[in-house]
């Protein structure tokens, strides 16, 4: 028997999905919501809860996506469209194309940002003086947030 | 209660004041609030929406939260209403009474056609 229901695989999956769904929120806000939902589930379910019981309870808070949208506030766009270079969710993949543009500029095209669903593409134009290097985390943030 | 978009918006609008009203009676922890709102009937679209709402009320200065560790019980985050929260709740009570009367008057007209059900 687990000491707390938070160790139940279904609960862990739910909280992991919540983390992914909240990746577009400010970190403190995402952390707070996760803490609240975890405490809620921990209190709502006994430590040795059966799968069926856990599954039934997990339908009650709402889907991770719906919770994240609620946290983002009314009128917010879906989480996937709010992503910025500095807030890439874990396990996502980015492909960058770097080439010389007109007037000595370096053009970095963000070919894809794969985030579970869909692909986003963006283009950055960097001045010649601003070197971009893969080892430098700040520079590889494409400038906007770094 | 129905789940059409209009009802969802109505719920969204009244849930904040309802949370403030529960906290006005006494401080409560998250699950306790959720259970009472559930028991009131039809106020919650889903249990989880209470938490982002609490955080918004806190950011607006209407609610504060604090961890409490009572002996023999688990540590819980309790939510408290602030003075601003009480003022906002009092204002909403007055608005709501007037608003509900207005809507009722339009929904159930009494006139030439006589009284409708």
Interface residues (C-beta under 8 A of the other chain):
Chain A: X29 X32 X33 X35 X36 X37 X39 X40 X43 X44 X60 X61 X62 X66 X67 X70 X71 X73 X74
Chain B: X12 X30 X31 X34 X45 X46 X47 X48 X49 X51 X52 X53 X54 X55 X56 X74 X76 X77
